[in-house]
Amino acid sequence: MTSLTQSLRRFHLYAAPRVISLREVADSLGAEGPVSVRDVMRRLDEVPVELHVAESVTTETALGGHVDMVLRSDGTYSSTGHMRATGFPSFSFVVHPIVEGGGGRFRALAVHQGRVFGTDTPGDRQKNWAEDGRNEAIRQNWLTFARDARLTVRKEWEVDGVLGTLGDIATAVAQVVGVAAVTGAGGMAAALVIGSQLGEAAGEPWPFPALPVGVTIASGVLLVFGPAAIVPALAAGVAAEGLVDHRPLLEDEAAFAAKVFGPTLPDREQIILTNISGLDDRAFVVPGAGGSFLVNLGDDFADPMAAKGGKYTERGQMLIHELTHVWQASRWPATTYFCQGVFESTYEPGGDPSRPWSAYGIEQQATIVDRWYAADPAFLGGEFQNPHPDLSLKKAHPFDHYIHAHLRAGMT
């Protein structure tokens, strides 16, 4: 009999020693309320390991073509197709295949552009493309993405002109994502970037010098460009550029963090705090350009060392949680960190401190660190206020070995 673990391995998920949470898998499958292992396995059996979607491309002119996309549970993809001029005029074109899944929460975007020639101009009538690649976000979110995936194609064309510089493509893609974030049912979590052209386009400069690098506005939505995906942040109006604040980690904030992390965080100038918030007002961290890290704190941006509330019972606990993500992002491949950090929803680490540090997910590790920090309020109010607190005076905690053997040692 196939086990739940074996079923999940089929989708290249939850590699050992990661411990599998039934609730986490059920959430990915869209199963609400109490679930059994049998019900989850039945739903898993209905999820394909490969998606093959295709669509003919028609226009109102003598220009047409076909798009064919294959996406796989290991994150690999193939995008093939063509556009063809069938009459007298020549055309420039840009085609945007979009695979939407997870009830509209995820969209995989590609871009193909070129020129085709009619009888008016010597040249090839047909432009073919074939590109293979891999996107870690597809693998990480396969159970959600694949259960209802469908293909749509946006296209633009111009008679005998030139379309689709990298800047044009980046702007057009941002507009597609922005519109989808506003109109999509249930809120879009991310647009997954596939294809080399789109990856290059995402690195183009944006016409918003007041915003941090990697952040732009399209269709009234703030968008954060990270490795492998574009994440809608807060919904904003045309004045959004002036509403975004950002700054490096301050000296006193860096000194505060060093009491927990020791010397294992990047330089404070590389840690950029913003007042952006993500889906459901979540704080999140994105690896940025030039070795920077965008720490998006929403309303807690102004004074994160004083922030508390909800699950964060002590002042500064939320900042410690988010800086743990910076610690992770500075040690992991950017794409792997980004995909897990933005999309992972399992925070509870459980009560078994004998598990290896690497068995925990991104959010579970951050929760371990913030709970360890907050576990001794008397220590926080006393010894911790010294420039170099003696951590041996802190009450013993089951997570102590994770902090000393991994976090403060810089060991993943």
Salt bridges, closest charged atoms under 4 A:
GLU24 OE2 - ARG18 NH2 3.24
ASP27 OD1 - ARG23 NE 3.00
ASP39 OD1 - ARG42 NH2 2.63
ASP39 OD2 - ARG43 NE 3.39
GLU46 OE2 - ARG42 NH1 3.23
GLU50 OE1 - ARG72 NE 3.43
ASP68 OD1 - HIS52 NE2 2.74
GLU100 OE1 - ARG107 NH2 2.93
GLU100 OE2 - ARG150 NH2 3.46
GLU136 OE1 - ARG134 NH1 2.97
GLU136 OE2 - ARG139 NH2 2.49
GLU156 OE2 - HIS96 NE2 3.59
ASP160 OD1 - ARG115 NH2 2.88
GLU251 OE2 - ARG268 NH2 3.62
GLU253 OE2 - ARG247 NH2 2.85
GLU269 OE2 - ARG268 NE 3.85
GLU348 OE1 - ARG371 NH2 2.91
GLU363 OE2 - ARG282 NH2 3.49
GLU363 OE1 - HIS321 NE2 2.90
GLU363 OE1 - HIS325 NE2 3.09
ASP370 OD2 - HIS321 ND1 2.73
